[in-house]
Amino acid sequence: MPQQEGGESGDRRLADKVVLVTGASSGIGRSIALACARSGADLAITYRANKQGADETASLIRQLGRRAEARQLDLRTEVSARALATDLGQSFGRIDAWINNAGADILTGTGAQLSRVEKLDLVLDVDVRGTVFASWAAVDLMRGQTGGGVIINMSWDHVAQGMAGENPVLYSVAKGAILSFSRSLAREVAPGVRVNVLAPGFIATAFENEAPEGWRRHVVEVTPLRRWGTPEDVAGAAVYLASDEAAFLTGQVIMVNGGVVM
């Protein structure tokens, strides 16, 4: 498909690139997808159940003059990840940046009502196994294309120092595993494929909206930059890692957290 002019900002860092963002029907995933489109990329996005949200994201991308296609994806099976890679290879010809943003929500909605063991099973299935399966599929696709590509996985800033509480302990299991896996994968697949990690901190998504006022104030007080992060903050770092500006980075972690963990 002929490339058209990118976003209103004039940012062309991802011009002529194709980017996949998993879990892009809302929140951080949607912001990453839109930021990539504004930087000149065409987008493939995935969703699990929120088709309406994914269609809305795709529509917003097209309004920016970029190509967008949405695909349903079950991260819990390797077959689904491999089928997605095959489909995207045929539809787009290549994927330059594969961003594994999708993850399980155990903080809000029905996820918050699960037992401790049910939450553990969910984050291991979706976050850990899903990231591994998707990364393997991305590697297989990128090794077969000129110029390779970059994989960006999502961890969590507090795996570097720990945090008390049932949910933080469970997230540490999953996000710590993703961080370790990504560093080892980066060594295995270099130099053709780069693997880097984003580790967001306290980001104003649905969790922030449902958190008690006292906790929201506490986050601001412990953050050196004195505010919650936004999905757009994470998206800016994602665009950088997906761009050629980060061509000499692999196995690295960017903490998008206002300095809470350094």
N, C-alpha and C positions, 0 to 999 in steps of 0.2 A: 504494500500500500504506500503511495507517495507520502512523504513526510510533509506536514503542514506546520505553520507557525505555532510555536508553543505558547506558554503562559504570558499573562499580561506583564509580568515583571521583567521580561527579556532574558531570563535565566535559560541558557541553552546547554547546561552541563550534561544533560541526558539526551540531547538531540541524536536521532538515528538509533536509539537504543530501545529495547523491549524489556519491560520489567513485569515480573509477577509479584503480586502481594497477596498472601493468604489472609483470610479473615478480614476482608476489606469492606464489609457491609456497614460498619460503623466505627466510631472511636478512633483509636490510633491507626488502625489499618486503613480506614477511609482517608485520614489526613495524609498518610504516607503516599497512598495512591494519587491523591490530588496534587501533592507536592511534586511527585515524579512527572505527572502530566504537565504541570506548569513549567517544568524544566525541559520539556520537549520529548518525553518518552511516550510510547504507546504502552498500553496496560492490559495485562490479563489479571483478573482478580478472582478470588474464590470466596465461597461462603459455605456454611454447613446447613443452616436452617432458614436464615433471614434472607430469602430471595428478594423481597421487596427492598430491603436495605442495599443489597448488592446491585440491584437494578438502578436504584437512585444514585449510587456511587458511579456506576457506569455512565449514566446520563450526565452527571456533572463533568466527568472526564471528557465526554464527547463535546460538551459545550465549550471546553477549552481547545477544541480542534484536534483532539487526539483520538486514536482508535482505542476502544475498550470492549473487552469480552469477559463475561462472567461465567464461571464454572462452579458447579457444586462439588464439594470435596469432603470425603470422610477421612480425616487424618489418621484414624486408628488402624487403617489397613495399608500395607505396602502396595497391594494391587492398585488401590485408588491413586496413590502417589505416582506410580509408574505409568498408569493410564493417562493421568494428567500431563505428565512430561511428554508422552507420545503425541497426545492431542495438540499440545502447544507447539511442539516441533513442527507438526504438519500445518497448523493454522497460522503461526507467525514466522516460521522458518528458523527462529532462534529465540533464546531467552538470555539476555545479557546480565540481568540481576534477578535473583530469586530470593525474595524476602519472606522468611517464615515468621509471620507476625501472629498467626492464629494460635490461640491457647484457651485452656479451660477457665471458666469463671467460677470460682468457689467463694467469691466475696459478696455477690449480689444475686438477686432472683432465686431460682430454685436451687442453684449451686450452693448458696449459703445455708440451706436447710439440710444438706447431706451430712451423714455421719463422718467422723474423722477418717475411717477406713474407706468410705465411698469417695471422699474428696481425694485421698491418696491415689486410689485406683484411677480416678478421672485425670489427674494431672500427669500421672505416669503414662497413661494411654495417649492423651491428646498432646501434651507439651513435650514429653520426652520421646516416646515412640514416634509420634507424628513428626517431630523435627528431624529425627534420624531418618525415617522413611523418605520424607520430602527432600532432605539433603542428598541422600543416595540417588534419588531420581534426578535431582538437579545436576549432580556430578556426571551421571551417565549422559545426560543431554548435552552438557557444556563441553565435555571431552570430545564430542563429535562435531563441534562447530569451530570455525576459525575464530581465534581470539579468546577462546575459553569463556570465562564469566566470573561472576562474584555471587556468593551466597551470604546472606545476612540473617543471622539467627537472633532470637530475643531471649535475653537472660534477665537478671534483676540486680540492681546495684547492691542490695544488702547481702547477697551471697558472699561478698568480700569481707563482711564483718559480723554477720548474724543479726537476728532480731527475734525477740521473744514473742510467743503467742502461737496458737494452734495453726492458723493460716500461714503466718510467716515460716514456721517450721516446714510445712508441707510445700510451700513455694520454694524453699531452700533446697529441698530434695530434687525438685524438677528443674529449677533454673540453674542450680549448681551443676547438675548433670549436663545440661545444654552447654554451659560454658566450657566444661572440660571436654565434652565431645567435640565442640567446634574447634578448639585449639589443636586437638589431635588430628581432626579431619583436615585442618589447614596444612599441616605438615604432610599428610598423606597425598593430597591432591595438587600440591604446588608442583611446578609453577603455573600450570595451565588454568587452574581454578583457585580463586582467592576465597577465604572464609573469614568473616569478621562478625562481631557481636555488638548489639546494642543492649545496654543495661539501664532501662528507665528506672527512675525512683518514684516519687509521689507525683502521679500525673492526674490531672483533673478530668476523669472520665466518670462513668456511672458510680464507681466506688466513692469518689469524692462527694458526689451529690447526695449519697445516702449516709455518709459518715456524720457522727455527732459534731455539733459546732465546736465543742472543746477540742476534739481531735483535729479538726480542720485548722484551728488556731495553733495547735501544737506543731503541726507540720510546718507552718510558716515560721514559727519561732526557731525550730531546729535547722531550718534551711538557710545557709549563708546568703543566698540571693533573695530571701524573704518572700517567697511565693510558691504556690504549687506550680508544677510544670504543666504544659499544655500538650495535647497531641501534636500540635504544629512544631513544638520544640523537638520532639522525637523525629518527626518527619524531616526536619532540616538535617539532622544527623544522618538519617537514612539516605537522603539524596546525595550527601557527600560521599558516603561509603559506596554507593552505587556508581559514582562518577569516576572518570579517569583521573581526577585529582587525588584519589585514594589508591592509585595503581601500585604503589609500593607498600601497601598495608595488607597484611594477612595475619590471622591469629590474634588480632587486636580487639580490645573492648573499649567502647565509648560509653561512659556513664552519663546519662542525660538526667541529672538529678539536682541541679542547683547547688551542688557541693555538699550534700548531706553525707555522702560517703566519698572519700578522696583516696 
